[in-house]
């Protein structure tokens, strides 16, 4: 699952890692659903960076922030997004609350890269307050690997940097693009962090700092 994440990066970091220009970018350390996120997607002008709201509106008025990769190609609405709306949400890492403890939060990040690319899908919507067009996105998830299964049974799907162009290529079918990236799971590391991350209004670098807490047991 991915319900809170960080993007501790500059516009130059994004350019070097993803090859796209961002006019300005403030580091974020506690990004929550319904907030604005950076999005990388394919357009008529090539691969571009844009902005999106995290969460696709459900029929009951709630927000769908994650979509299971196992069933993304089954429902017509999700299948259309997988075919036409594949995108990337850049991140430094994400937060997870251990399901087998007293809800201790942990910061999870890639073992081999300061930035990661969450596989996501996006769709067009209308801002209910202004009536203006907007984009909404949701992050794909998969079963957690043994490195973080002690924290949670789900994890975000990550697009390897070698497959960024494949994932964003509209000429590749959604199911084929998804199969490509699922074949290369992420290698995670994590450490315990302050419970301050539970409050959305807290958004500072200290949220990523490790604290002295016992690690949950690794499985496998």
N, C-alpha and C positions, 0 to 999 in steps of 0.2 A: 504494500500500500504506500501511497505517497500523499500525505495531507499537509505537509509543511516542508519547505525547502529553502535553500540559500543560493544566492548568486553573488559571490564576493569577487567581482570582476570589473575591470574597466572596459571602455570601448575598444581600447587597443588589444586587450586580452581576447575579446570576442573576434576582432579582425584577424588576429594571428591564429586562433584556434579554428574558426569557422569560415574565414575568408569573406566576411560580409562587413559592411560599414554600419556603424551605429552613431548617430549624431551626438548623443550624450547618454551616459549610463551611470547611475549612482549604485554603488554596492548595496545589496539587500541581504539581510541575515535572517529573516523570518517571514518569508513570503507565504501568504495564506490564501485559501480559496476565496474567490470573488475579487481578488486584487489583480492589478495589472501585471502581466509577465512579458518578458521578451520572447519573441517567436521568430523562428527562422523557417522560411517556407519558399516554395517554388512559385514564380510568377512569370508573366509574359516577358519581363525584363531580366529573367534569370533568378538566382537565389538571392533573397533579400531578407533583411531583418525588419520586423514590424512589432506592433504591440497587440496584445490580446488580453481578454479577461479570462482568468482561470475558473472554469466551471461552465458546463453546457446546461442550459435550462431544461429541466424535466417537465413533463406534462402536469405534474402535481405542484409545480412552482419551486421545487428544490433544485440544487445544483449537482450535476454529475461531474465530479472532479477526476475520477479514475474510470477506465474502461478495461475490463479483463481481456487480455490478448487472445485467450482461448476461445472466446465467443464473439470477438469483434467482427468477424466476417459472416455471422449468422443472421443478425437482425438487419433488415433493409436499411434503416437509418444509419446504423453504425457502419454497415458495409459501404454505403455511399461515401461516408467520411474517410474510410480506409482507402478507398479508391481515389478520391478527389481532394481530400483535405489532410494528407499526411504532412506533418511538420515536426519541428524540433523545439524543445524548450531547454535552453542552456541552464546548467546548474553547477554549483560547486559541490553540493551534497544535499542530503535530505535528513529530516528528523524522524525518528520512530520511538514510540513509547513501548517499552518491553511488556509484552502481554503476560509474562509469567512472573512479574515482580510487582512492586508497589508503584507502578506506572512511572518508573525512572525513564527520562528521555535520553536518547542516544543520537549522536550525529554520525551519519553513515556517508562515506565518501569513497571515491575510486582509489584503488591501490596504486595505479600507475599514471594518473593524470590529474592536474588541478581542476580541470573542467570536465564535465560530462554532458552528454546530449540525451535528454529524455525523449523517447519516442512518443509522439502525441498526434492527435487529430484535431482539426478545427472546423468550424462551421460559421456561416454568416448568421447574424441575428440583428434585431433592432433594439436599441437602447430604450427601455420603457420610460425613462425620465425625459429624454430629449427627442425621441423618435428618429435619431440618427442611426445609420448603419454601424455595426460593430462586429468584431470577431470574438468568438468564444472557443476555448480549447479544453481538452481533457487529456490526461497522461495515461498511457497504456501501462498495465501491470502484468506480472507473471508470478508463478509460484516462486517463493524465495529459495535461493540456493543455501547450501549447508553453512555458508559463512555467516549468514544473518538470520537463519531460521529460528534461532532462540529469541530474536526480537519480535518478529512478526512472520506470518505465513505468506505474505505477499511482498513484492518489491517492484519498483518501476522498471520498465523495459528501457534498456540503454542502446542507443545506436552507436556502434563502434565508429571511430573517426574514419576508418578505411571504407565504411559503407554509407557515409553521409549522402553522397550523390545518388547512390542506389535507392535509399529510402525516400529521397525527395524527387526522384525521377518519375514523372507522371506516365511515362511509357511502360513502366514496370507495374504489374498488377499488385493490388494491395496484399493479397495472400502471399505472393512470391516475395515481395519486399519484407513482409513480416517474418516469413520463414528464414530469410537470410540473416536478419539481426537476432532472432531467437536462437540461432545456432551458435552465437558467440556471446555467452553470458558475461556479465560484469564481474570483476574481482573486487570485492568490497573490503574495507576496513571500517572500524567504528570505535567510538569512545563515549563514555557517559558525559553529559553536559548538564548545566544548571536547569532547574525547573522553571527558570524565568522565561524559557522559550515557550512555555504554555500560554503566556499572555501575548496576544498579537501585537500590542502596542510596543513591546520591547523589540528593538531592531538595531542591534549594535554588534560589533565584532566579538565581544566577550561571550556571546551565545555559542560560539563555535569552540571555545576553550574547553579542554578536557578537565574533568573534576575527579577527585579520588573516590571512586565508587567501585565496588566489586563488579567484574564483568559477568554477564549472563553466560551460562555454559554453551559452548559450541556443540552443535549436533553433527553427526556423521564422522 
